[in-house]
């Protein structure tokens, strides 16, 4: 209850105005197809190859960037990859957290109830809200570009995502 009071302390209600939905990237004009198109065209990363280059960030240690580069190429030693390489047996593919799902990179980062809860906390901390996508590269892109914003904000979100991985 205390957290809710703190969260709502800056909210001011106006009884004379009706509630409205607000499109954050363009508050003045609201949501338009043209506005969404322009937002998507402003994005610096559009294809798979550019996404692989995006793992290199000047403020993040090299080992973190290498870890994410391997993640984007599905080279983490997840149980599905270990099974494919013949290191473990088919019946040993369940997630290490005990959630009874097959362990893949996408499962660990996005879907696993144990590990994916990190993203809920981080999104709440920085004030970004969206529905999690199905694959890791989309998760990366959506996390960075979901709030619109300037290049410095995207760079900050980029660094946060890399460090969380």
C-alpha positions in Angstrom: 0.0 0.0 0.0 2.9 2.3 0.8 4.5 1.7 -2.6 1.2 2.4 -4.3 0.9 5.8 -2.4 4.4 6.7 -3.4 3.7 5.7 -7.0 0.5 7.8 -7.1 1.9 10.8 -5.2 2.8 12.7 -8.5 -0.6 11.9 -10.2 -3.0 14.8 -10.3 -6.6 14.0 -11.2 -8.7 16.6 -13.1 -12.4 16.1 -12.7 -13.2 18.6 -15.5 -11.3 16.6 -18.1 -11.9 13.1 -19.4 -9.3 10.4 -19.2 -7.5 9.7 -22.5 -4.9 7.2 -23.8 -1.6 8.9 -24.6 0.9 7.7 -27.2 4.3 8.5 -25.6 6.5 8.8 -28.8 4.3 11.7 -30.0 2.2 13.1 -27.2 1.0 16.1 -29.2 -0.5 14.4 -32.2 -1.4 11.1 -30.5 -1.2 7.8 -32.1 -1.2 7.8 -35.9 0.0 5.2 -38.5 2.3 7.9 -39.9 3.8 8.5 -36.5 4.4 4.8 -35.9 6.0 4.5 -39.4 8.3 7.5 -38.7 9.3 6.0 -35.3 10.2 2.7 -36.9 12.1 4.4 -39.7 14.1 6.5 -37.1 15.4 3.2 -35.6 19.0 2.7 -36.3 18.8 -1.1 -36.3 16.5 -2.8 -38.8 18.0 -6.2 -39.8 19.7 -9.2 -38.3 23.2 -8.2 -39.2 22.9 -4.7 -37.6 21.5 -6.3 -34.5 24.6 -8.5 -34.2 26.8 -5.3 -34.4 24.7 -3.7 -31.7 26.2 -5.8 -28.9 29.3 -3.8 -28.9 28.8 -0.8 -26.5 31.7 1.4 -25.4 30.6 1.5 -21.7 30.2 -2.3 -21.3 33.1 -4.7 -20.7 34.2 -6.7 -23.7 33.3 -10.0 -22.0 29.7 -8.9 -21.7 29.5 -8.0 -25.3 31.0 -11.3 -26.3 28.4 -13.1 -24.1 25.5 -11.3 -25.8 27.1 -11.8 -29.3 27.1 -15.6 -28.5 23.5 -15.3 -27.2 22.3 -13.7 -30.5 24.0 -16.5 -32.5 22.4 -19.1 -30.2 25.8 -20.3 -29.0 25.1 -20.3 -25.3 25.6 -23.8 -23.7 21.8 -24.1 -23.0 20.5 -27.7 -22.7 18.9 -27.7 -26.1 22.3 -26.8 -27.7 24.1 -29.3 -25.6 21.6 -32.0 -26.7 22.0 -31.0 -30.3 25.8 -31.4 -29.9 25.4 -34.8 -28.3 26.7 -33.7 -24.9 23.6 -34.5 -22.9 20.6 -36.9 -23.4 17.2 -35.9 -24.7 15.6 -36.4 -21.3 18.0 -33.9 -19.7 16.8 -30.8 -21.5 14.6 -29.4 -18.7 15.3 -25.9 -17.4 17.8 -25.7 -14.6 15.3 -23.6 -12.5 12.9 -26.5 -12.2 10.0 -25.0 -14.2 9.7 -28.2 -16.3 10.2 -26.5 -19.6 12.9 -27.2 -22.2 15.9 -24.9 -21.6 16.6 -22.6 -24.5 18.1 -19.2 -24.6 14.7 -17.6 -25.2 13.2 -19.6 -22.4 15.9 -18.5 -19.9 15.9 -14.8 -20.9 12.2 -14.2 -21.6 9.9 -17.0 -20.5 11.3 -18.8 -17.4 9.4 -17.7 -14.3 12.6 -17.7 -12.3 15.0 -15.8 -14.5 12.6 -13.7 -16.5 11.4 -11.9 -13.4 14.5 -9.8 -13.6 13.1 -8.0 -16.7 9.9 -7.2 -14.8 11.9 -5.5 -12.1 14.1 -3.6 -14.5 11.2 -2.5 -16.6 9.4 -1.2 -13.5 12.6 0.5 -12.3 13.1 2.5 -15.5 9.4 3.0 -16.3 9.2 0.9 -19.5 6.1 -1.3 -20.1 5.5 -3.7 -23.0 4.6 -7.2 -23.7 7.6 -9.5 -24.0 8.3 -10.8 -27.5 9.0 -14.4 -28.3 12.7 -14.2 -29.3 15.7 -12.6 -27.7 16.7 -10.2 -30.5 13.2 -8.8 -30.6 13.3 -8.5 -26.8 16.6 -6.5 -27.1 15.2 -4.2 -29.8 11.9 -3.6 -28.1 13.6 -2.9 -24.8 15.8 -0.2 -26.3 13.2 1.4 -28.6 10.0 1.0 -26.6 10.3 4.4 -24.8 11.1 6.4 -28.0 13.4 9.1 -26.7 16.7 10.5 -27.7 19.9 8.7 -28.6 21.3 9.1 -25.1 18.2 7.4 -23.5 18.5 4.5 -26.1 22.2 4.2 -25.3 21.4 4.0 -21.6 18.7 1.3 -22.2 21.1 -0.5 -24.5 23.7 -0.6 -21.7 21.1 -1.7 -19.1 20.0 -4.6 -21.4 23.5 -5.8 -22.0 24.4 -5.7 -18.3 21.3 -7.6 -17.3 22.3 -10.4 -19.7 
